[in-house]
Amino acid sequence: MTDTQQATQTAVIEAKDVVAGYLPGVNILNGCSLVAYPGEMIGIIGPNGAGKSTLLKAMFGLVKIRSGSVHLGTQDITNLRANTLVEMGVGFVPQNNNVFPSLTIEENLQMGLFLRPKKVRERLGVMWDLFPALHERRTRSAGALSGGERQSLAMARALMMEPSVLLLDEPSAGLSPVRQDETFIRTRRINKTGVCVVMVEQNARRCLQICDRGYVLDQGKDAYTGTGRELAKDPKVIELYLGTLAEDVEGAKGEDPKLVKE
């Protein structure tokens, strides 16, 4: 999306100058800002401890924002409770403990739409189309699923409420390289359905391949922002955060076009 196009559109979600932390007087985020426009996939990368996951949690009402704001469209959602945000159209998939292990796949998805029970059948059909492997295993206990299958289920459950924006916290963490690629391809497919995606990701190379724009966080602030290609080629970003990432991204684009943002 060009600067001109952005200027004429209302952001789906925007965090502005957010200061937040877990303990009194200790800030993890120190004036962090992020904006995502309709149809965009936004990647957040950076060193450990930079505040990437904290930013998502602050946007989702799980970490107290001490100053700054978060808006969903034109609505101020700063420090609203998570259950309220889900009703308003914000989906969130945490890195850990993101499924109910004692429930089946189908029961997990039904839990994702307990606020709108009349739409369960309709939304289940959409999820089976988007995640056919889950449909095949729909009666299996979530506790028996692999890491990649659990991640798919967590995404599907968040999508049951038809969110306008999906916040993903390190969706590829702990997965094998093959399962990581599957997760990134699936995330792109979700984005192509019209859902805006904001993704924190440890695998910076893959993240920059698929995102429309990226943010590099450092010490609780957005140190750099740009398209994935721009960040991968930025000498300062390469030197400080990515090493030989630029060459890897260009090479991978030729090897696996499914992972490249069209």
C-alpha positions, 0 to 999 in steps of 0.5 A: 500500500502506497503512502497516498493510499494509506492517507485515504484509509482509516487504520484497522488498528493503531498503537501510538506512543505506547508506554507499558510494562508488567511491574510498577515503575518498570516499562517494557514499551517506551513510546512504541507505535504501530499502524496496520491498514485494511488487508495488510500483514504486519511483521514485528521483529527484533532482538529478545527483550525488545518488547515485541510480545508485550506490544501485542499483549498491550494492544489486546488489553493484557498489559496495562498501558500507562500512556499512549493509545490504541485505536480500532478503526476510530474507536479508542480501545486503550486498556479495554478488557480482552473479552470486550476486544474479541467482541469488537473484532480483535483476535489474539493467538498467544504463543503458549497455552492456546488450546483447550487440551481436554476438548476435541478440535470441534469443541475448541472451535465452538468455544471460539464462538460461544458469544454467537452460538447461532453462527457456529455451524456457518463459521465451522464450515468456513474453518473446515475449508480454510483448515481441511486437516482440522476437519479430518481430525475434528473429533480428536482431542486437542491435547493429542495434536502436534505443535503445528496442528495446535497452532492451526487450531488456535488460529482457527478458534480466533477466526471463529469470531470473524475478527477484523484484525488477528494478532499472532504471537510467534506462531512458528515458535518451537516448530520444525522448519517444514511446519514453520513454512506451513504456518507462514503459508497458512497465515498468508491465506488467512490474510488473503481472506481480508483479515488484517494480520499483525504478527510477532515473529522470531524467524525474521527471514520468513517474516520479512518475506511475507509481510507487507510492512515490518517493524523492528523493535529495540528497547521498547521502541520501533527503531525501523519500519518499512516494507519487508524488502526495504528492511532486508536491504537496509544496511543498518538493519542488516548490521544491527539485527539481521546479519546476512538476512538480505541475501537469504531473503532474496535467495529464498524468494526464488526457491519458494514463491508461496512464501513471498508476498505478491 
